Amino acid sequence: MNDRSTVADPGTPGIVLSGTGGVWQVQLGDGVTVDATMRGRLKRDAERAGGRRRAGSPRESGGVLKLAVGDAVTVVSEPGPDGLVVHCIEEIAPRRSQLARRAPGGAYGERVVVANLDQVLVVFAAANPEPHPRMLDRFLVIAEANALRARVVVNKCDLRSAPESHALFADYERAGYPVHYTSVHTGAGLDALREVVQGRVSALTGPSGVGKSSLMNALFPGLTLRVGAISESVNKGRHTTVGALLHPLPGGGFVADTPGLREVGLWGIDVREVAVCFPEFAPYLSSCRFADCTHLVEPGCALREAVEAGDVSRSRWESYAKLRDELAIATASSW
């Protein structure tokens, strides 16, 4: 609901839900959504800073302050020249987390897709479509690189026996990821998943056809129209911009409709840090013979020894090797 007749008290906190053409939709603390523009002072202050970036501040390339969906802001309201109430974004709070991608058009720097996320929910199906571990590993690495907590949601678990489903995703349970087994048809796992989504800011992602929108509608009946955007833009890959939409959930919390983690990509990860994005590798990374071990071919590699001993999943290590090679090639070609 966009209500320009609603007057926000000075200093009213809010969260940015979406934005286009310099007009941002902000949900205020009382649940009312207003259209707001960013105070010119915010941009001028950033330009005078000469590009210096304060830790946690929402600045992007060139030192210009940029708003993002999910930003916590302070909104003030004042009479406009036509007598209507004008809502202005007066302050932007430092971010506690962000999901970012490279600035479009080859520009230097990053563009924040969504700010202040609590978690990423990576949804795959137990069957129909068949799950692809390499794709799941890519999603999880991107979440780890952005320092975001990730959960694996295995939907359509009624299409396979419980032992089969657990065997398919056993590597992720061993790696320490929370894995939720859900079914819209039987209601399995929905209560537990609702608990971890309620009251939090979550990004929902995953491949096409796994039932993301149906899952959200089962968790929060009545959300059909809002979550339908997720099905169209994220599942089918049509959303090629950096924009995102944040949908309020009944009872508190938000789910982000984003361009999809596949389009965010691996660009911001140092090739030497890819191994850190596999949390189960951590006990072995400091025990290799060589300090600069790539964990691919070197003798005395503690990680590869753990793989051979069965202590680390070979499939996950193979994903690591493929992603590391991919990132190394991309890094070399950018020079």
N, C-alpha and C positions, 0 to 999 in steps of 0.2 A: 504494500500500500504506500503510495507516494502522496503525502498530504502537506501542501505548502501552507495550509492554514494553521498547522500545528507549530506552536512557538516553543523552541527548546530553551530551557533555562541556560543562562551563561555558564559555560564550562561543562556542558552535558557530554558525558563520555559516549562513544559509539564505536561500531565496527563497520568497516567498509565491505559492502556486499558485492558491488559491481561498479563499473564506471565506463563511460564512453563520452567522447567529445568534450572532456574537461568537466563533465557533470558526474558526480559520484552518488550512488545510493548508499546511504548510511543508516544502519539500524541503531536507534538510540536506546538508552538503558530501559526505557519504558516499553520497548517493543515496536514503537512507531518508526517507520522508515521514511526518510526525507531525502530530497535531492539537495546536494551541497556542492559548492565549488571551493577550491583550495585558495586560501588567503595568499595574495601576491607576495606578502612579506616572507613566506616560507621559501619561495623560489629565490627571492633576492638575497636572503640570508645565506642560502646554499652557494649562490654564485660568488658572494663576497668571501666565502670560505676558501675559494681557490681550489676546490676539489679535494680538500682534506676530509678524510672520512673518519668520523667518530665511531668507535666500536659499537655495533648494534644499531647504528642509525640508518634510517632508510634512504641511503644515498646511492645513486647509480652513476653510470659513466658521465664524466665531465663535472662531477660535483653537484649536479642539479638534483634537488630533492624530488623523488618520485613516489607517488602513492601507489599502493598495491592492494588488491583484494585481501582482506584479512587484517589490514592495519588497524590498530587501535588509535582512535583519534578523539580530539575534543572539538565539539561543534558549538558555535555561538550563533544566535539568531538576532536579526535586526530588521527594521522596516526598510523595504526597498523603495526605489523611486516611484514605482507604480502603486505603492500602498500595500503590496503583498509582502509576506515575510520572506527574507532571504537567509538561507542557512550557509554558513561559512566554516570550513575546516580551519581551525585556529592553530592546532598543534597535532603532531604525529608522534606517538610514543615509540621509543626504541623497540626493535623487534627481538623476540626471544627465539625465533626460528624463521626459516624461510625455505621455499622451494624455488630455485632460480634456474634460468637458462641463459644462453648467450644472447646478447642484444641482437635484434634482427638486422639484416642487411650487411652483416660483416662488421658492424660497429664494435668498438672496443668496449669491454665491460659486460655487465650482466643485466638481465631484466628479471625482476622478481615476479614469479607467476602467482604465488599466494604466500602470505606472511602469517606468522604466528600459528603454524600448524602444531597440533599435539601428536599426530600420528598419520601414517599412511596405511590404508587398508588395500592390500593387493588381492584381488578376487580372481580365483581360477575355478574351473569346474572339475569335479571328479571324473566326468565324462561328458561328451557332447557339448562342446568340443573336447578332444583329448588334451590333457595338460602337457605343456612343453616346459620342462625344467629350465632350459637355457633362457627362455623369455622371463620366467619367474626370477631367475638369478639376476637378470639385468634390472628389473624393477627394484629388487632388494638392494642392489649395489647403489643405485641412484638415491634411494632413501638413506642408506648409510652415509653416502658422500655428503648429503645435506644435513647430517646429524639428526635425522628424523626417526622416531620409533616406528617400526613396521610390524604389521600383523598379516599373516596369511589366512585368507578366508577360502575354504574349499566348499564351494556351493554345489548344489545338485548331488549331494552325497547319497541321496536315495537311489541313484542310478548305478551304484557299486556297493558291494558289501563293505561293511566297516573295516575288516582286515585289509581288503584291497586298497581302500582309500588311504588308510593309515600307512600302508607300505609305500604308496606312491609319494607321500609327503614326509616320510620318516626322516629324510636328511635335514629338513627344515626344523623339525622338532629337536633333533640332535644338535643343530646349530644354535638353539636357544630361542627361536622365534615362536611366539604364541600362534598356534594353528587352530582355527575355528572350523568345525565341520558343520555345515548348515544345509537345510533343505526348506525351500518355500512350501513345498507340497506337504511335507510331514510336520513342519514346524521345528525340526531338530536344530538345536544350537542357536535359535533365534533369541531366546531370553538372555543367554550369556553374551552374545554379540551386542545386543541392545545396551546392555550395561556398560560396555567399554566404549560405545559411541556416544551415549547420552552425556551431555555436559562437556564434551570435548570438541575440538576443531579437527576434522578428519578429511583427508583427501582420499577419494575412492578411485581406484584405477584397476586395470586388468584388461585382458584381450576381449575381443568381440564375442558375444553369444554366451557369456558365462552367467548371465542373469543378474547383473548389478542393479538395474532399475527395479526388477521384481523383488530383489532382496531388500532394497531400501523401502519399497512400498509395504512389504510384509512387516518390516521392523516398525515403520511409522505410517500406518494407514492414513490416507488422505494426502499423501505427499506426491501423488501421481504426476501432476502437471510439472512440478518443480524438478523432480528427479528425471522426468522424461528427457530433459536437456542432456543429462549425463549419458543416456543411451545413445542419443543422436551424435553428440559431439565427441565424446571420448571413445565409445565402443567402435564407432565406424571410422574414426580417424579424420572426420571432416574439418575439425577445428584446428586450423593451422596458425592462428594468431597466438599471442602470448596472453590473451585475456582469460579471465576466470570468473566464475560465479560462485558465490557463497550462499548456500541455502540454509536458512534457520530450521532447526528441528523442533518439533513439538516437545515442550518440556525442557528445552535448553540444549545447546550445542549446535554445531553447524557441519554440513558436509560440502566440500568444495568440488565443483565441476570445473576441471582444469583441462588444458590441452592434452593431457596424458603424459605420463612419465617417459614414454618412448620418444616423444618429441622434445622433452627436456634434454635427454641425452647424457653422455658421459663427459661432455666437454670440459667441465670444471675440475676433473680429477687428475691429479698428478699420477703419471704412470707408475711411479714408485710407491704410490699409496693404495693401489687397487687391492692388494692383499689385505689391508686393514679393513676393507669393506666386506670381508667375509669373517664375521665375528668368531667363528669356531677355529680360525687359523691362529688367533692371538697367542695361545700358549706356546707356539712353535717358532714364531717369527724372529725372536731374539736368540734362538739357539742354533742358527745355521753357522757353518764354518766361516762363511764370508759375510761381512757386514752389509754388502750391497747385493746380496743374493736375490735373484729374480724369482726363485722357487720354480724354475722351469727345467734347467739342465745341470746346474752346478752340483759337484760332489759335496757331500756333507750337508745337504739341505734337510733340515729337521722336518720341514713341512712335507716334503716328498717321502721321507721315511715314515711319517705318520700315515700318509696315504697308502703306502705299501703295506703297512701293518694293519690297515683297516680302521685306524682311529679317526681318520678324516675321510669324508665321502670322496671317492674318486670322481664322481659326477660333478660335484661342486668344484673340485680342483680343476677339472677340465674346463668348466665354465670360466673359472678365474683365468686360465691360460688363454682362452679365446678372447676374453674381454681385454686382457692386458695387451695382447698382440694388436687387437683392433685399435686400442687407444694409442699405442706406440706408433702405428702407421698414421693415424690421424694427426698426431702431434708432429711427426716428421714432415708431413705434407703441408703443414701450416707455416713452416719456416720458409 
